[in-house]
């Protein structure tokens, strides 16, 4: 029999996960990423110079995009306090700590000690867990922390306003935090507490919806009918969501439940249905939004397994073996490939090549040029130019685009010449190009790992 029965299990498992990720990042030393990190670092620099104006500009920016996010600039400032281009590790370490604190707090609120091993085992096998770790600029982890702190606070008159505000602020961090609202309702109902946190999160949701519907055809609100037309129901996330919804409906209607367990299933189901809307709000392929989806899935899955005696015995008796196996599987298939990909970025921007390199994903193409310029041509660094401009990535791109080594794909232009291509496993367009357009071409690899840099001759 291999069990964990420790008085301080919550804190010990927090330390194990924190140590596992911190050591993994320290050994492999990943480079900066390809999503919002560069623009968030610029925001942090601007915030350090003028916090009030930076906050005002970014509130206005997000309002026009159909969202109210008053804490965005200050969040980025905190996330990138230790920014050093030549040494990303302190920034990653701080982010790992913030993420794992959120997971720890969530476990304290929602997970019984006997289920902690199962909770962490499922969590590290969730593919989108790693987006929060590799992308410090993502903000919903702060909403997780705020809502869980509020739910852990004692029920007293003195603390009621603070709990309410924390609930409101949680959803104002980013809209997808509303996925946690039904879970907060379940927890406060279970503990027979006033719905203080639930009310705060509901207010935050209504504030977000006001701005969402006030700006139709904005970045977040592309129109309900247009959104439905563009949903890809066969992404991994949507298939998992569909399976869990069907199982929970079967569980709810055909298996006898206690009143409390029925409430738990219903709240998890509502939470997951909200996630369907959030994940498909703009494009169902934006996988990183799925990082917060794991929490209702975790609560429901643990509840379901608890009621199946053979599973319950296996997980109870072989807890240590289970988490070791899950750590190994997650390292091989999820963590290490991402670490390699980030390392590949550093090696590619250090390569010398004369031709333009084609990178298919628009946002990634801009970000890799930020790092490439910072590495090879720092006098026109994105981080030191246009400090008084807040939506500045496009201004910077327009001014210095002719000095970029990485450009977007242009069908007419690129098919008539020999070019270098950057193939990224996280960019569907580049994978399709690699598998289909290059299959009859002679190729020469300048770099070949998770990311591939190659020349085509055909």
C-alpha positions in Angstrom: 0.0 0.0 0.0 1.3 3.4 -0.9 -0.6 6.3 0.7 0.0 9.9 1.7 -1.4 10.7 5.0 0.4 13.8 6.1 -0.9 16.5 8.4 0.4 19.3 6.1 -0.5 17.7 2.8 -1.7 20.9 1.2 1.5 22.7 1.8 3.8 19.8 1.0 2.1 19.2 -2.4 2.3 22.9 -3.1 6.1 22.7 -2.4 6.5 19.6 -4.6 4.8 21.2 -7.6 6.6 24.5 -7.1 9.9 22.7 -6.8 9.2 20.5 -9.9 8.4 23.4 -12.2 11.1 25.8 -10.7 13.8 23.2 -11.2 12.6 22.2 -14.7 12.8 25.8 -15.8 16.1 26.4 -14.1 17.7 23.4 -15.8 16.4 24.2 -19.3 16.5 28.0 -19.1 13.7 28.8 -21.6 13.7 32.0 -23.6 10.9 34.6 -23.9 7.7 33.6 -25.6 5.6 34.5 -28.6 2.3 35.8 -27.4 1.8 39.0 -25.3 5.0 38.9 -23.2 6.8 41.6 -25.3 3.9 44.1 -25.2 3.3 43.4 -21.5 7.0 44.1 -20.7 6.6 47.4 -22.6 3.5 48.1 -20.5 5.4 47.3 -17.3 8.2 49.7 -18.4 5.7 52.5 -19.1 3.9 51.8 -15.8 7.2 52.2 -13.9 7.6 55.7 -15.5 3.9 56.9 -15.3 1.5 54.4 -13.6 -1.6 56.7 -13.7 -1.3 57.5 -17.4 -0.5 53.9 -18.3 -3.5 52.6 -16.4 -5.8 55.2 -18.0 -4.6 54.4 -21.5 -5.0 50.6 -21.0 -8.4 51.0 -19.5 -9.5 53.0 -22.5 -7.9 50.5 -24.8 -9.7 47.5 -23.3 -13.0 49.5 -23.1 -12.9 50.0 -26.9 -12.2 46.3 -27.3 -15.4 45.4 -25.3 -14.0 44.7 -21.8 -13.3 46.6 -18.5 -9.9 45.7 -17.1 -8.7 48.3 -14.6 -5.9 46.2 -13.2 -4.2 45.2 -16.4 -1.3 47.6 -16.4 -0.5 47.0 -12.7 -0.7 43.2 -13.2 1.9 43.4 -16.0 4.1 45.6 -13.9 4.1 43.0 -11.1 4.6 40.1 -13.5 7.7 41.6 -15.1 9.3 43.2 -12.0 12.4 41.1 -12.7 12.6 41.6 -16.5 16.1 41.1 -17.9 16.3 40.2 -21.6 19.4 38.1 -21.0 17.9 36.2 -18.1 14.2 35.3 -18.3 14.4 32.8 -15.4 13.5 35.3 -12.5 10.4 36.3 -14.4 9.4 32.7 -15.0 10.1 31.8 -11.4 7.8 34.6 -10.1 5.1 33.5 -12.5 5.4 29.9 -11.5 5.0 31.0 -7.9 1.9 33.0 -8.7 0.3 30.2 -10.6 1.0 27.5 -8.0 -0.2 29.8 -5.2 -3.5 30.0 -7.1 -3.7 26.2 -7.4 -2.8 25.8 -3.7 -5.6 28.2 -2.7 -8.1 26.5 -4.9 -7.2 23.1 -3.4 -7.7 24.6 0.1 -11.2 25.8 -0.8 -12.5 22.9 -2.9 -10.5 19.7 -2.4 -10.6 17.4 0.5 -7.1 16.3 1.8 -7.8 12.6 0.8 -8.2 13.8 -2.9 -5.2 16.0 -3.2 -3.1 13.5 -5.1 -5.9 12.9 -7.6 -6.4 16.7 -7.9 -2.7 17.4 -8.7 -2.4 14.3 -10.9 -5.3 15.5 -13.2 -4.1 19.1 -13.1 -0.6 18.4 -14.4 -2.0 16.2 -17.2 -4.2 19.1 -18.5 -2.4 20.4 -21.6 -3.4 24.0 -21.1 -2.0 24.1 -17.5 1.3 24.9 -19.2 0.1 28.1 -20.9 -0.2 29.8 -17.6 3.4 28.7 -16.8 5.0 29.8 -20.1 3.0 33.0 -20.6 3.4 35.3 -17.7 1.3 37.9 -19.4 -1.9 35.8 -19.0 -4.1 37.4 -16.3 -6.9 35.0 -15.3 -4.6 33.3 -12.7 -5.0 36.5 -10.6 -8.7 36.1 -10.7 -8.3 32.6 -9.4 -6.2 33.9 -6.5 -8.6 36.7 -5.6 -11.7 34.6 -5.6 -10.1 31.8 -3.6 -8.7 34.2 -1.0 -12.2 35.7 -0.6 -13.8 32.2 -0.2 -11.1 31.3 2.4 -11.8 34.4 4.5 -13.9 34.1 7.7 -17.6 35.0 7.5 -17.8 38.2 9.5 -19.4 41.6 9.0 -16.0 43.3 9.1 -14.7 41.2 6.2 -17.9 41.3 4.1 -17.0 44.4 2.0 -13.5 43.0 1.3 -14.8 39.6 0.3 -17.4 41.3 -2.0 -14.7 43.5 -3.6 -12.3 40.6 -4.1 -15.1 38.7 -5.9 -15.7 41.7 -8.1 -12.0 42.3 -8.8 -11.5 38.6 -9.7 -13.8 38.9 -12.7 -12.4 42.3 -13.7 -9.0 40.7 -14.1 -10.4 38.9 -17.1 -13.8 37.8 -18.3 -13.0 34.0 -18.3 -12.7 34.1 -14.5 -16.5 34.1 -14.5 -16.1 30.3 -15.1 -15.5 30.1 -11.3 -18.7 32.0 -10.3 -20.9 28.8 -10.1 -18.2 27.1 -8.0 -18.2 30.1 -5.6 -22.0 29.8 -5.3 -21.7 26.1 -4.5 -19.0 26.6 -1.9 -20.9 29.4 -0.1 -24.2 27.4 -0.2 -22.4 24.3 1.1 -20.9 26.3 4.0 -24.3 28.1 4.6 -22.6 31.5 4.2 -24.1 34.6 2.7 -23.4 34.8 -1.1 -20.9 37.6 -0.7 -18.2 36.4 -3.1 -20.9 35.1 -5.5 -22.5 38.6 -5.5 -19.2 40.3 -6.0 -18.3 38.0 -9.0 -21.8 38.6 -10.4 -21.3 42.4 -10.2 -18.0 42.0 -12.0 -19.7 39.9 -14.7 -22.4 42.5 -15.3 -19.7 45.3 -15.5 -17.9 43.2 -18.2 -21.1 42.5 -20.1 -22.0 46.2 -20.1 -18.7 47.0 -22.0 -19.0 43.8 -24.1 -22.4 44.8 -25.5 -21.6 48.5 -25.6 -18.9 47.8 -28.3 -20.3 45.5 -30.9 -17.8 44.3 -33.6 -14.9 45.0 -31.2 -12.0 42.7 -30.4 -13.9 40.6 -27.9 -17.4 41.0 -29.3 -17.3 39.8 -32.9 -21.1 39.3 -32.9 -23.0 36.3 -31.6 -24.1 34.9 -35.0 -20.7 35.4 -36.5 -19.1 33.7 -33.4 -21.5 30.7 -33.7 -20.7 30.4 -37.4 -17.0 30.2 -36.8 -17.0 27.8 -33.9 -14.9 24.7 -34.5 -16.7 22.1 -32.3 -13.9 19.5 -32.9 -11.0 21.1 -31.1 -9.6 19.1 -28.2 -11.1 21.5 -25.6 -14.6 21.4 -27.1 -14.5 17.6 -27.4 -13.5 17.3 -23.7 -16.1 19.8 -22.7 -18.8 17.9 -24.7 -17.8 14.6 -23.1 -17.9 16.0 -19.5 -21.2 17.7 -20.1 -22.8 14.4 -21.4 -21.3 12.4 -18.4 -22.5 15.0 -15.9 -26.0 15.0 -17.4 -26.2 11.2 -17.3 -24.8 11.3 -13.7 -27.4 14.0 -12.7 -30.5 12.3 -14.1 -29.8 8.6 -13.8 -27.6 8.1 -10.7 -29.0 8.7 -7.2 -27.4 11.7 -5.5 -27.4 13.5 -2.2 -28.8 17.0 -2.3 -25.3 18.5 -1.9 -23.8 16.4 -4.6 -26.6 17.3 -7.0 -25.8 21.0 -6.3 -22.1 20.3 -7.0 -22.9 18.6 -10.3 -25.2 21.4 -11.4 -22.7 24.1 -10.5 -19.9 22.3 -12.3 -22.2 21.8 -15.3 -23.1 25.5 -15.4 -19.5 26.5 -15.0 -18.5 24.3 -17.9 -21.3 25.6 -20.1 -20.1 29.2 -19.3 -16.7 28.0 -20.4 -18.1 26.9 -23.7 -19.2 30.5 -24.4 -15.9 32.0 -23.2 -13.7 29.6 -25.1 -15.6 30.2 -28.3 -16.2 33.9 -27.8 -13.7 34.8 -30.5 -12.0 31.6 -31.7 -12.2 28.2 -30.2 -8.5 27.5 -31.2 -7.2 29.9 -28.5 -6.2 27.1 -26.3 -4.8 29.2 -23.4 -8.3 30.1 -22.4 -8.7 26.5 -21.4 -6.3 26.9 -18.5 -9.1 27.9 -16.2 -11.6 25.3 -17.6 -9.8 22.6 -15.7 -11.2 23.7 -12.3 -14.9 22.7 -12.8 -13.7 19.6 -14.6 -11.5 18.7 -11.7 -14.2 19.2 -9.1 -16.7 17.1 -11.1 -14.2 14.4 -12.0 -13.0 14.0 -8.4 -16.7 13.8 -7.2 -17.5 11.2 -9.8 -14.4 9.0 -9.0 -15.2 9.2 -5.3 -18.5 7.4 -6.0 -17.0 4.5 -7.9 -15.6 2.1 -5.4 -12.9 0.3 -7.5 -11.5 3.7 -8.7 -11.6 5.1 -5.2 -9.6 2.2 -3.9 -7.0 2.4 -6.7 -6.4 6.1 -6.2 -6.4 5.7 -2.4 -3.8 2.9 -2.3 -1.5 3.9 -5.1 -1.4 7.7 -4.7 2.4 8.2 -4.8 2.7 5.9 -7.9 -0.1 7.8 -9.6 1.4 11.3 -9.2 4.9 10.0 -10.1 3.5 8.5 -13.4 1.6 11.7 -14.1 4.7 13.8 -13.6 6.7 11.6 -16.0 3.9 11.6 -18.6 3.4 15.4 -18.3 7.1 16.0 -18.5 7.6 13.9 -21.7 4.5 15.0 -23.6 3.6 18.5 -22.2 6.3 20.3 -20.3 9.5 19.3 -22.0 8.3 20.0 -25.6 7.3 23.5 -24.5 10.6 24.1 -22.8 12.4 22.9 -26.0 10.2 25.2 -28.1 11.1 28.3 -26.0 14.8 27.3 -26.2 14.5 27.0 -29.9 13.4 30.6 -30.2 16.6 31.8 -28.6 18.7 29.6 -30.9 16.9 30.8 -34.0 17.3 34.5 -33.2 21.0 33.8 -32.7 21.3 32.1 -36.2 22.8 34.1 -39.0 20.9 34.0 -42.3 20.5 36.5 -45.2 17.0 35.7 -46.6 13.7 36.6 -45.0 12.2 33.9 -42.8 8.5 33.3 -43.2 6.5 32.8 -40.0 2.8 32.2 -40.6 1.1 33.3 -37.4 0.7 37.1 -37.3 1.1 37.7 -33.6 4.0 35.3 -33.3 5.7 36.9 -36.3 5.6 40.3 -34.5 6.9 38.9 -31.2 9.8 37.0 -32.7 10.9 40.2 -34.4 10.8 42.0 -31.1 13.2 39.4 -29.6 15.3 39.3 -32.8 15.8 43.0 -32.8 16.5 43.1 -29.1 19.1 40.4 -29.6 20.8 41.7 -32.8 19.8 45.4 -33.3 19.1 46.8 -29.8 19.4 50.5 -30.9 15.9 50.2 -32.3 14.6 48.1 -29.5 10.8 47.9 -29.1 11.2 48.4 -25.3 13.0 51.8 -25.6 11.2 53.4 -28.5 7.8 55.1 -28.6 7.5 55.1 -24.8 4.7 57.7 -24.9 2.6 55.6 -27.3 0.5 52.9 -25.7 -0.9 50.9 -28.6 2.7 51.0 -29.9 3.4 47.6 -31.4 1.9 48.6 -34.8 3.8 52.0 -34.8 7.0 50.2 -34.1 6.3 47.6 -36.8 5.4 50.2 -39.4 8.6 52.1 -38.7 11.1 49.2 -38.6 9.5 46.4 -40.6 12.1 46.7 -43.4 14.7 45.6 -40.8 12.8 42.5 -39.7 14.2 39.1 -40.5 10.8 37.4 -40.0 7.9 38.2 -42.2 4.3 37.1 -42.8 3.4 34.6 -45.6 2.3 36.2 -48.9 0.9 33.6 -51.3 1.7 35.4 -54.5 5.1 36.7 -53.5 6.5 33.8 -51.4 5.6 31.0 -53.9 7.7 32.6 -56.7 11.0 32.7 -54.7 13.1 30.6 -52.5 12.5 31.6 -48.8 13.4 30.3 -45.4 10.4 29.0 -43.4 9.9 28.8 -39.7 7.7 25.7 -38.9 6.0 25.9 -35.5 4.0 22.9 -34.1 1.7 25.4 -32.3 0.9 27.2 -35.6 -1.5 25.2 -37.8 -0.7 27.2 -40.9 3.0 26.4 -40.8 2.4 22.7 -40.1 0.0 22.5 -43.0 2.5 24.2 -45.2 5.2 21.8 -44.1 3.1 18.7 -44.6 1.4 19.7 -47.9 3.2 22.5 -49.8 6.7 21.3 -49.1 6.2 17.6 -49.7 7.5 17.8 -53.3 10.2 20.3 -52.6 13.9 19.8 -51.7 14.5 21.2 -48.2 17.5 22.1 -46.2 17.3 22.5 -42.4 19.1 25.4 -40.9 17.6 24.3 -37.5 15.6 21.2 -36.7 14.0 20.6 -33.3 10.6 21.5 -31.9 10.8 24.5 -34.1 12.3 24.1 -37.6 14.0 26.6 -39.8 14.4 25.4 -43.4 15.0 26.5 -46.9 12.8 25.2 -49.7 14.0 24.7 -53.3 11.3 23.8 -55.8 
